[in-house]
Amino acid sequence: MTNPKPFSHDELIEHASSAVRKVDRDGERGATNVNQTEVLAMAALLVCLGLQPYRSTNEQPAIPEVFIVRRPAQ
């Protein structure tokens, strides 16, 4: 695959949110309507949020703090 054209901040949010909107509105059918640009934008946004690629070895990256959900103390 060739290197995709870089996204501006606004393009990144626009394309990623368009994909999320399709899936949210249409469920599984919406997932089939997401285009390649939208997938690339979602992946780029996840990387910006700290998500790292899955590694098939036993050594897994630490989960970024932003993704850890803690239950309130009772």
PyMOL Python script that loads the backbone (N, CA, C, O; Angstrom):
from pymol import cmd

cmd.read_pdbstr("""\
ATOM      1  N   MET A   1       0.838  -1.175   0.000  1.00  0.00           N
ATOM      2  CA  MET A   1       0.000   0.000   0.000  1.00  0.00           C
ATOM      3  C   MET A   1       0.877   1.229   0.000  1.00  0.00           C
ATOM      4  O   MET A   1       1.873   1.293   0.720  1.00  0.00           O
ATOM      5  N   THR A   2       0.510   2.196  -0.800  1.00  0.00           N
ATOM      6  CA  THR A   2       1.264   3.441  -0.820  1.00  0.00           C
ATOM      7  C   THR A   2       0.919   4.261   0.414  1.00  0.00           C
ATOM      8  O   THR A   2      -0.099   4.026   1.065  1.00  0.00           O
ATOM      9  N   ASN A   3       1.761   5.207   0.723  1.00  0.00           N
ATOM     10  CA  ASN A   3       1.497   6.056   1.882  1.00  0.00           C
ATOM     11  C   ASN A   3       0.287   6.931   1.595  1.00  0.00           C
ATOM     12  O   ASN A   3       0.267   7.644   0.592  1.00  0.00           O
ATOM     13  N   PRO A   4      -0.721   6.888   2.457  1.00  0.00           N
ATOM     14  CA  PRO A   4      -1.896   7.728   2.225  1.00  0.00           C
ATOM     15  C   PRO A   4      -1.566   9.194   2.455  1.00  0.00           C
ATOM     16  O   PRO A   4      -0.631   9.527   3.183  1.00  0.00           O
ATOM     17  N   LYS A   5      -2.351  10.069   1.822  1.00  0.00           N
ATOM     18  CA  LYS A   5      -2.197  11.501   2.019  1.00  0.00           C
ATOM     19  C   LYS A   5      -2.480  11.819   3.481  1.00  0.00           C
ATOM     20  O   LYS A   5      -3.468  11.335   4.032  1.00  0.00           O
ATOM     21  N   PRO A   6      -1.631  12.626   4.122  1.00  0.00           N
ATOM     22  CA  PRO A   6      -1.874  12.959   5.533  1.00  0.00           C
ATOM     23  C   PRO A   6      -3.214  13.686   5.703  1.00  0.00           C
ATOM     24  O   PRO A   6      -3.640  14.442   4.830  1.00  0.00           O
ATOM     25  N   PHE A   7      -3.860  13.444   6.827  1.00  0.00           N
ATOM     26  CA  PHE A   7      -5.110  14.117   7.148  1.00  0.00           C
ATOM     27  C   PHE A   7      -4.815  15.378   7.950  1.00  0.00           C
ATOM     28  O   PHE A   7      -3.901  15.402   8.775  1.00  0.00           O
ATOM     29  N   SER A   8      -5.594  16.417   7.702  1.00  0.00           N
ATOM     30  CA  SER A   8      -5.572  17.552   8.619  1.00  0.00           C
ATOM     31  C   SER A   8      -6.379  17.131   9.849  1.00  0.00           C
ATOM     32  O   SER A   8      -7.069  16.112   9.818  1.00  0.00           O
ATOM     33  N   HIS A   9      -6.297  17.903  10.922  1.00  0.00           N
ATOM     34  CA  HIS A   9      -7.045  17.573  12.134  1.00  0.00           C
ATOM     35  C   HIS A   9      -8.533  17.495  11.829  1.00  0.00           C
ATOM     36  O   HIS A   9      -9.210  16.556  12.250  1.00  0.00           O
ATOM     37  N   ASP A  10      -9.042  18.478  11.101  1.00  0.00           N
ATOM     38  CA  ASP A  10     -10.476  18.502  10.787  1.00  0.00           C
ATOM     39  C   ASP A  10     -10.885  17.323   9.911  1.00  0.00           C
ATOM     40  O   ASP A  10     -11.947  16.737  10.118  1.00  0.00           O
ATOM     41  N   GLU A  11     -10.049  16.971   8.934  1.00  0.00           N
ATOM     42  CA  GLU A  11     -10.355  15.819   8.072  1.00  0.00           C
ATOM     43  C   GLU A  11     -10.368  14.525   8.869  1.00  0.00           C
ATOM     44  O   GLU A  11     -11.230  13.669   8.666  1.00  0.00           O
ATOM     45  N   LEU A  12      -9.411  14.388   9.774  1.00  0.00           N
ATOM     46  CA  LEU A  12      -9.329  13.188  10.608  1.00  0.00           C
ATOM     47  C   LEU A  12     -10.624  13.007  11.403  1.00  0.00           C
ATOM     48  O   LEU A  12     -11.207  11.922  11.407  1.00  0.00           O
ATOM     49  N   ILE A  13     -11.062  14.049  12.063  1.00  0.00           N
ATOM     50  CA  ILE A  13     -12.284  13.982  12.862  1.00  0.00           C
ATOM     51  C   ILE A  13     -13.501  13.758  11.964  1.00  0.00           C
ATOM     52  O   ILE A  13     -14.379  12.962  12.296  1.00  0.00           O
ATOM     53  N   GLU A  14     -13.555  14.451  10.839  1.00  0.00           N
ATOM     54  CA  GLU A  14     -14.697  14.327   9.923  1.00  0.00           C
ATOM     55  C   GLU A  14     -14.843  12.903   9.389  1.00  0.00           C
ATOM     56  O   GLU A  14     -15.936  12.337   9.419  1.00  0.00           O
ATOM     57  N   HIS A  15     -13.744  12.323   8.899  1.00  0.00           N
ATOM     58  CA  HIS A  15     -13.808  10.980   8.317  1.00  0.00           C
ATOM     59  C   HIS A  15     -14.064   9.913   9.390  1.00  0.00           C
ATOM     60  O   HIS A  15     -14.865   9.001   9.181  1.00  0.00           O
ATOM     61  N   ALA A  16     -13.391  10.028  10.524  1.00  0.00           N
ATOM     62  CA  ALA A  16     -13.585   9.041  11.590  1.00  0.00           C
ATOM     63  C   ALA A  16     -15.010   9.105  12.139  1.00  0.00           C
ATOM     64  O   ALA A  16     -15.629   8.070  12.388  1.00  0.00           O
ATOM     65  N   SER A  17     -15.526  10.313  12.327  1.00  0.00           N
ATOM     66  CA  SER A  17     -16.879  10.422  12.866  1.00  0.00           C
ATOM     67  C   SER A  17     -17.927   9.975  11.844  1.00  0.00           C
ATOM     68  O   SER A  17     -18.992   9.486  12.223  1.00  0.00           O
ATOM     69  N   SER A  18     -17.636  10.137  10.572  1.00  0.00           N
ATOM     70  CA  SER A  18     -18.547   9.644   9.535  1.00  0.00           C
ATOM     71  C   SER A  18     -18.668   8.122   9.612  1.00  0.00           C
ATOM     72  O   SER A  18     -19.763   7.573   9.487  1.00  0.00           O
ATOM     73  N   ALA A  19     -17.543   7.451   9.817  1.00  0.00           N
ATOM     74  CA  ALA A  19     -17.566   5.991   9.946  1.00  0.00           C
ATOM     75  C   ALA A  19     -18.335   5.554  11.187  1.00  0.00           C
ATOM     76  O   ALA A  19     -19.145   4.629  11.129  1.00  0.00           O
ATOM     77  N   VAL A  20     -18.079   6.218  12.301  1.00  0.00           N
ATOM     78  CA  VAL A  20     -18.778   5.880  13.541  1.00  0.00           C
ATOM     79  C   VAL A  20     -20.275   6.119  13.385  1.00  0.00           C
ATOM     80  O   VAL A  20     -21.087   5.324  13.859  1.00  0.00           O
ATOM     81  N   ARG A  21     -20.637   7.207  12.725  1.00  0.00           N
ATOM     82  CA  ARG A  21     -22.048   7.519  12.497  1.00  0.00           C
ATOM     83  C   ARG A  21     -22.735   6.419  11.678  1.00  0.00           C
ATOM     84  O   ARG A  21     -23.866   6.037  11.979  1.00  0.00           O
ATOM     85  N   LYS A  22     -22.055   5.911  10.649  1.00  0.00           N
ATOM     86  CA  LYS A  22     -22.633   4.847   9.819  1.00  0.00           C
ATOM     87  C   LYS A  22     -22.884   3.586  10.639  1.00  0.00           C
ATOM     88  O   LYS A  22     -23.941   2.966  10.531  1.00  0.00           O
ATOM     89  N   VAL A  23     -21.913   3.216  11.452  1.00  0.00           N
ATOM     90  CA  VAL A  23     -22.059   2.004  12.259  1.00  0.00           C
ATOM     91  C   VAL A  23     -23.107   2.212  13.349  1.00  0.00           C
ATOM     92  O   VAL A  23     -23.906   1.317  13.625  1.00  0.00           O
ATOM     93  N   ASP A  24     -23.104   3.382  13.963  1.00  0.00           N
ATOM     94  CA  ASP A  24     -24.073   3.671  15.018  1.00  0.00           C
ATOM     95  C   ASP A  24     -25.502   3.680  14.475  1.00  0.00           C
ATOM     96  O   ASP A  24     -26.421   3.166  15.112  1.00  0.00           O
ATOM     97  N   ARG A  25     -25.676   4.260  13.310  1.00  0.00           N
ATOM     98  CA  ARG A  25     -27.007   4.395  12.721  1.00  0.00           C
ATOM     99  C   ARG A  25     -27.515   3.075  12.142  1.00  0.00           C
ATOM    100  O   ARG A  25     -28.685   2.733  12.312  1.00  0.00           O
ATOM    101  N   ASP A  26     -26.627   2.320  11.448  1.00  0.00           N
ATOM    102  CA  ASP A  26     -27.066   1.158  10.672  1.00  0.00           C
ATOM    103  C   ASP A  26     -26.538  -0.179  11.172  1.00  0.00           C
ATOM    104  O   ASP A  26     -26.798  -1.212  10.556  1.00  0.00           O
ATOM    105  N   GLY A  27     -25.802  -0.178  12.278  1.00  0.00           N
ATOM    106  CA  GLY A  27     -25.293  -1.435  12.828  1.00  0.00           C
ATOM    107  C   GLY A  27     -24.346  -2.147  11.876  1.00  0.00           C
ATOM    108  O   GLY A  27     -23.489  -1.522  11.252  1.00  0.00           O
ATOM    109  N   GLU A  28     -24.512  -3.473  11.771  1.00  0.00           N
ATOM    110  CA  GLU A  28     -23.615  -4.267  10.922  1.00  0.00           C
ATOM    111  C   GLU A  28     -23.665  -3.804   9.470  1.00  0.00           C
ATOM    112  O   GLU A  28     -22.645  -3.806   8.780  1.00  0.00           O
ATOM    113  N   ARG A  29     -24.835  -3.413   9.009  1.00  0.00           N
ATOM    114  CA  ARG A  29     -24.962  -2.921   7.634  1.00  0.00           C
ATOM    115  C   ARG A  29     -24.118  -1.657   7.455  1.00  0.00           C
ATOM    116  O   ARG A  29     -23.493  -1.469   6.411  1.00  0.00           O
ATOM    117  N   GLY A  30     -24.100  -0.811   8.449  1.00  0.00           N
ATOM    118  CA  GLY A  30     -23.302   0.406   8.380  1.00  0.00           C
ATOM    119  C   GLY A  30     -21.814   0.114   8.295  1.00  0.00           C
ATOM    120  O   GLY A  30     -21.065   0.839   7.639  1.00  0.00           O
ATOM    121  N   ALA A  31     -21.392  -0.953   8.962  1.00  0.00           N
ATOM    122  CA  ALA A  31     -19.970  -1.323   8.914  1.00  0.00           C
ATOM    123  C   ALA A  31     -19.545  -1.687   7.503  1.00  0.00           C
ATOM    124  O   ALA A  31     -18.388  -1.483   7.133  1.00  0.00           O
ATOM    125  N   THR A  32     -20.459  -2.221   6.713  1.00  0.00           N
ATOM    126  CA  THR A  32     -20.112  -2.567   5.322  1.00  0.00           C
ATOM    127  C   THR A  32     -20.072  -1.338   4.430  1.00  0.00           C
ATOM    128  O   THR A  32     -19.555  -1.401   3.314  1.00  0.00           O
ATOM    129  N   ASN A  33     -20.610  -0.218   4.906  1.00  0.00           N
ATOM    130  CA  ASN A  33     -20.623   1.015   4.115  1.00  0.00           C
ATOM    131  C   ASN A  33     -19.469   1.952   4.434  1.00  0.00           C
ATOM    132  O   ASN A  33     -19.336   2.999   3.800  1.00  0.00           O
ATOM    133  N   VAL A  34     -18.634   1.598   5.402  1.00  0.00           N
ATOM    134  CA  VAL A  34     -17.487   2.434   5.761  1.00  0.00           C
ATOM    135  C   VAL A  34     -16.428   2.294   4.660  1.00  0.00           C
ATOM    136  O   VAL A  34     -16.069   1.182   4.272  1.00  0.00           O
ATOM    137  N   ASN A  35     -15.935   3.429   4.165  1.00  0.00           N
ATOM    138  CA  ASN A  35     -14.944   3.360   3.085  1.00  0.00           C
ATOM    139  C   ASN A  35     -13.511   3.352   3.630  1.00  0.00           C
ATOM    140  O   ASN A  35     -13.291   3.525   4.829  1.00  0.00           O
ATOM    141  N   GLN A  36     -12.554   3.152   2.741  1.00  0.00           N
ATOM    142  CA  GLN A  36     -11.157   3.007   3.146  1.00  0.00           C
ATOM    143  C   GLN A  36     -10.623   4.266   3.828  1.00  0.00           C
ATOM    144  O   GLN A  36      -9.866   4.168   4.794  1.00  0.00           O
ATOM    145  N   THR A  37     -10.999   5.424   3.348  1.00  0.00           N
ATOM    146  CA  THR A  37     -10.545   6.678   3.955  1.00  0.00           C
ATOM    147  C   THR A  37     -11.036   6.783   5.391  1.00  0.00           C
ATOM    148  O   THR A  37     -10.302   7.228   6.274  1.00  0.00           O
ATOM    149  N   GLU A  38     -12.277   6.372   5.620  1.00  0.00           N
ATOM    150  CA  GLU A  38     -12.841   6.428   6.966  1.00  0.00           C
ATOM    151  C   GLU A  38     -12.146   5.430   7.897  1.00  0.00           C
ATOM    152  O   GLU A  38     -11.910   5.735   9.066  1.00  0.00           O
ATOM    153  N   VAL A  39     -11.820   4.252   7.389  1.00  0.00           N
ATOM    154  CA  VAL A  39     -11.099   3.264   8.195  1.00  0.00           C
ATOM    155  C   VAL A  39      -9.717   3.792   8.568  1.00  0.00           C
ATOM    156  O   VAL A  39      -9.292   3.668   9.717  1.00  0.00           O
ATOM    157  N   LEU A  40      -9.019   4.378   7.606  1.00  0.00           N
ATOM    158  CA  LEU A  40      -7.698   4.944   7.887  1.00  0.00           C
ATOM    159  C   LEU A  40      -7.789   6.057   8.927  1.00  0.00           C
ATOM    160  O   LEU A  40      -6.934   6.158   9.808  1.00  0.00           O
ATOM    161  N   ALA A  41      -8.819   6.889   8.827  1.00  0.00           N
ATOM    162  CA  ALA A  41      -8.986   7.979   9.792  1.00  0.00           C
ATOM    163  C   ALA A  41      -9.277   7.422  11.185  1.00  0.00           C
ATOM    164  O   ALA A  41      -8.741   7.923  12.173  1.00  0.00           O
ATOM    165  N   MET A  42     -10.122   6.390  11.275  1.00  0.00           N
ATOM    166  CA  MET A  42     -10.406   5.794  12.586  1.00  0.00           C
ATOM    167  C   MET A  42      -9.139   5.197  13.189  1.00  0.00           C
ATOM    168  O   MET A  42      -8.873   5.369  14.378  1.00  0.00           O
ATOM    169  N   ALA A  43      -8.356   4.490  12.365  1.00  0.00           N
ATOM    170  CA  ALA A  43      -7.116   3.889  12.864  1.00  0.00           C
ATOM    171  C   ALA A  43      -6.144   4.975  13.330  1.00  0.00           C
ATOM    172  O   ALA A  43      -5.517   4.844  14.382  1.00  0.00           O
ATOM    173  N   ALA A  44      -6.025   6.034  12.553  1.00  0.00           N
ATOM    174  CA  ALA A  44      -5.124   7.132  12.934  1.00  0.00           C
ATOM    175  C   ALA A  44      -5.585   7.787  14.230  1.00  0.00           C
ATOM    176  O   ALA A  44      -4.766   8.129  15.083  1.00  0.00           O
ATOM    177  N   LEU A  45      -6.881   7.958  14.376  1.00  0.00           N
ATOM    178  CA  LEU A  45      -7.412   8.563  15.600  1.00  0.00           C
ATOM    179  C   LEU A  45      -7.149   7.670  16.813  1.00  0.00           C
ATOM    180  O   LEU A  45      -6.818   8.172  17.888  1.00  0.00           O
ATOM    181  N   LEU A  46      -7.290   6.366  16.654  1.00  0.00           N
ATOM    182  CA  LEU A  46      -7.001   5.444  17.759  1.00  0.00           C
ATOM    183  C   LEU A  46      -5.532   5.513  18.162  1.00  0.00           C
ATOM    184  O   LEU A  46      -5.203   5.456  19.347  1.00  0.00           O
ATOM    185  N   VAL A  47      -4.650   5.635  17.168  1.00  0.00           N
ATOM    186  CA  VAL A  47      -3.220   5.781  17.478  1.00  0.00           C
ATOM    187  C   VAL A  47      -2.982   7.090  18.227  1.00  0.00           C
ATOM    188  O   VAL A  47      -2.200   7.128  19.177  1.00  0.00           O
ATOM    189  N   CYS A  48      -3.653   8.164  17.801  1.00  0.00           N
ATOM    190  CA  CYS A  48      -3.522   9.452  18.494  1.00  0.00           C
ATOM    191  C   CYS A  48      -3.977   9.356  19.946  1.00  0.00           C
ATOM    192  O   CYS A  48      -3.464  10.066  20.810  1.00  0.00           O
ATOM    193  N   LEU A  49      -4.944   8.475  20.213  1.00  0.00           N
ATOM    194  CA  LEU A  49      -5.447   8.287  21.574  1.00  0.00           C
ATOM    195  C   LEU A  49      -4.572   7.345  22.395  1.00  0.00           C
ATOM    196  O   LEU A  49      -4.837   7.124  23.577  1.00  0.00           O
ATOM    197  N   GLY A  50      -3.525   6.784  21.771  1.00  0.00           N
ATOM    198  CA  GLY A  50      -2.580   5.964  22.510  1.00  0.00           C
ATOM    199  C   GLY A  50      -2.693   4.470  22.290  1.00  0.00           C
ATOM    200  O   GLY A  50      -1.926   3.709  22.879  1.00  0.00           O
ATOM    201  N   LEU A  51      -3.625   4.024  21.462  1.00  0.00           N
ATOM    202  CA  LEU A  51      -3.759   2.595  21.202  1.00  0.00           C
ATOM    203  C   LEU A  51      -2.569   2.107  20.387  1.00  0.00           C
ATOM    204  O   LEU A  51      -2.164   2.751  19.419  1.00  0.00           O
ATOM    205  N   GLN A  52      -2.019   0.983  20.778  1.00  0.00           N
ATOM    206  CA  GLN A  52      -0.878   0.424  20.065  1.00  0.00           C
ATOM    207  C   GLN A  52      -1.305  -0.829  19.327  1.00  0.00           C
ATOM    208  O   GLN A  52      -2.257  -1.494  19.736  1.00  0.00           O
ATOM    209  N   PRO A  53      -0.605  -1.166  18.228  1.00  0.00           N
ATOM    210  CA  PRO A  53      -0.962  -2.381  17.482  1.00  0.00           C
ATOM    211  C   PRO A  53      -0.829  -3.621  18.350  1.00  0.00           C
ATOM    212  O   PRO A  53       0.057  -3.705  19.201  1.00  0.00           O
ATOM    213  N   TYR A  54      -1.712  -4.577  18.127  1.00  0.00           N
ATOM    214  CA  TYR A  54      -1.662  -5.852  18.838  1.00  0.00           C
ATOM    215  C   TYR A  54      -0.411  -6.601  18.408  1.00  0.00           C
ATOM    216  O   TYR A  54      -0.069  -6.639  17.226  1.00  0.00           O
ATOM    217  N   ARG A  55       0.263  -7.192  19.376  1.00  0.00           N
ATOM    218  CA  ARG A  55       1.440  -8.000  19.074  1.00  0.00           C
ATOM    219  C   ARG A  55       1.096  -9.448  19.377  1.00  0.00           C
ATOM    220  O   ARG A  55       0.496  -9.746  20.410  1.00  0.00           O
ATOM    221  N   SER A  56       1.471 -10.337  18.489  1.00  0.00           N
ATOM    222  CA  SER A  56       1.097 -11.737  18.659  1.00  0.00           C
ATOM    223  C   SER A  56       2.030 -12.478  19.619  1.00  0.00           C
ATOM    224  O   SER A  56       1.841 -13.671  19.858  1.00  0.00           O
ATOM    225  N   THR A  57       3.015 -11.802  20.163  1.00  0.00           N
ATOM    226  CA  THR A  57       3.908 -12.435  21.124  1.00  0.00           C
ATOM    227  C   THR A  57       3.292 -12.357  22.517  1.00  0.00           C
ATOM    228  O   THR A  57       2.232 -11.757  22.696  1.00  0.00           O
ATOM    229  N   ASN A  58       3.938 -12.948  23.480  1.00  0.00           N
ATOM    230  CA  ASN A  58       3.452 -12.893  24.856  1.00  0.00           C
ATOM    231  C   ASN A  58       3.637 -11.513  25.475  1.00  0.00           C
ATOM    232  O   ASN A  58       3.002 -11.186  26.477  1.00  0.00           O
ATOM    233  N   GLU A  59       4.498 -10.715  24.882  1.00  0.00           N
ATOM    234  CA  GLU A  59       4.764  -9.384  25.419  1.00  0.00           C
ATOM    235  C   GLU A  59       3.735  -8.406  24.845  1.00  0.00           C
ATOM    236  O   GLU A  59       3.797  -8.057  23.666  1.00  0.00           O
ATOM    237  N   GLN A  60       2.809  -7.976  25.664  1.00  0.00           N
ATOM    238  CA  GLN A  60       1.767  -7.050  25.242  1.00  0.00           C
ATOM    239  C   GLN A  60       2.070  -5.661  25.796  1.00  0.00           C
ATOM    240  O   GLN A  60       2.608  -5.530  26.895  1.00  0.00           O
ATOM    241  N   PRO A  61       1.722  -4.625  25.033  1.00  0.00           N
ATOM    242  CA  PRO A  61       1.950  -3.270  25.538  1.00  0.00           C
ATOM    243  C   PRO A  61       1.013  -2.963  26.701  1.00  0.00           C
ATOM    244  O   PRO A  61      -0.060  -3.554  26.825  1.00  0.00           O
ATOM    245  N   ALA A  62       1.428  -2.048  27.533  1.00  0.00           N
ATOM    246  CA  ALA A  62       0.577  -1.621  28.641  1.00  0.00           C
ATOM    247  C   ALA A  62      -0.632  -0.881  28.082  1.00  0.00           C
ATOM    248  O   ALA A  62      -0.535  -0.207  27.056  1.00  0.00           O
ATOM    249  N   ILE A  63      -1.754  -1.007  28.750  1.00  0.00           N
ATOM    250  CA  ILE A  63      -2.963  -0.313  28.314  1.00  0.00           C
ATOM    251  C   ILE A  63      -2.844   1.143  28.749  1.00  0.00           C
ATOM    252  O   ILE A  63      -2.624   1.419  29.928  1.00  0.00           O
ATOM    253  N   PRO A  64      -2.988   2.089  27.797  1.00  0.00           N
ATOM    254  CA  PRO A  64      -2.907   3.505  28.184  1.00  0.00           C
ATOM    255  C   PRO A  64      -3.953   3.833  29.249  1.00  0.00           C
ATOM    256  O   PRO A  64      -5.066   3.307  29.215  1.00  0.00           O
ATOM    257  N   GLU A  65      -3.599   4.688  30.176  1.00  0.00           N
ATOM    258  CA  GLU A  65      -4.463   5.044  31.303  1.00  0.00           C
ATOM    259  C   GLU A  65      -5.845   5.519  30.851  1.00  0.00           C
ATOM    260  O   GLU A  65      -6.838   5.286  31.540  1.00  0.00           O
ATOM    261  N   VAL A  66      -5.907   6.177  29.710  1.00  0.00           N
ATOM    262  CA  VAL A  66      -7.178   6.722  29.237  1.00  0.00           C
ATOM    263  C   VAL A  66      -8.200   5.621  28.939  1.00  0.00           C
ATOM    264  O   VAL A  66      -9.402   5.886  28.946  1.00  0.00           O
ATOM    265  N   PHE A  67      -7.740   4.382  28.677  1.00  0.00           N
ATOM    266  CA  PHE A  67      -8.644   3.295  28.339  1.00  0.00           C
ATOM    267  C   PHE A  67      -9.020   2.428  29.540  1.00  0.00           C
ATOM    268  O   PHE A  67      -9.814   1.496  29.404  1.00  0.00           O
ATOM    269  N   ILE A  68      -8.463   2.723  30.706  1.00  0.00           N
ATOM    270  CA  ILE A  68      -8.735   1.910  31.884  1.00  0.00           C
ATOM    271  C   ILE A  68      -9.972   2.458  32.607  1.00  0.00           C
ATOM    272  O   ILE A  68     -10.011   3.621  33.009  1.00  0.00           O
ATOM    273  N   VAL A  69     -10.954   1.612  32.757  1.00  0.00           N
ATOM    274  CA  VAL A  69     -12.188   2.015  33.438  1.00  0.00           C
ATOM    275  C   VAL A  69     -12.148   1.451  34.846  1.00  0.00           C
ATOM    276  O   VAL A  69     -11.995   0.246  35.045  1.00  0.00           O
ATOM    277  N   ARG A  70     -12.287   2.326  35.805  1.00  0.00           N
ATOM    278  CA  ARG A  70     -12.264   1.889  37.203  1.00  0.00           C
ATOM    279  C   ARG A  70     -13.664   2.038  37.791  1.00  0.00           C
ATOM    280  O   ARG A  70     -14.367   3.012  37.522  1.00  0.00           O
ATOM    281  N   ARG A  71     -14.045   1.075  38.580  1.00  0.00           N
ATOM    282  CA  ARG A  71     -15.342   1.158  39.273  1.00  0.00           C
ATOM    283  C   ARG A  71     -15.174   2.037  40.495  1.00  0.00           C
ATOM    284  O   ARG A  71     -14.154   1.960  41.180  1.00  0.00           O
ATOM    285  N   PRO A  72     -16.162   2.870  40.777  1.00  0.00           N
ATOM    286  CA  PRO A  72     -16.060   3.724  41.978  1.00  0.00           C
ATOM    287  C   PRO A  72     -16.091   2.870  43.242  1.00  0.00           C
ATOM    288  O   PRO A  72     -16.739   1.825  43.292  1.00  0.00           O
ATOM    289  N   ALA A  73     -15.380   3.337  44.253  1.00  0.00           N
ATOM    290  CA  ALA A  73     -15.368   2.628  45.542  1.00  0.00           C
ATOM    291  C   ALA A  73     -16.761   2.653  46.141  1.00  0.00           C
ATOM    292  O   ALA A  73     -17.469   3.657  46.054  1.00  0.00           O
ATOM    293  N   GLN A  74     -17.149   1.542  46.749  1.00  0.00           N
ATOM    294  CA  GLN A  74     -18.493   1.453  47.322  1.00  0.00           C
ATOM    295  C   GLN A  74     -18.468   1.629  48.811  1.00  0.00           C
ATOM    296  O   GLN A  74     -19.515   1.583  49.456  1.00  0.00           O
TER     297      GLN A  74
END
""", "prot")
cmd.dss("prot")
cmd.show_as("cartoon", "prot")
cmd.util.cbc("prot")
cmd.orient("prot")
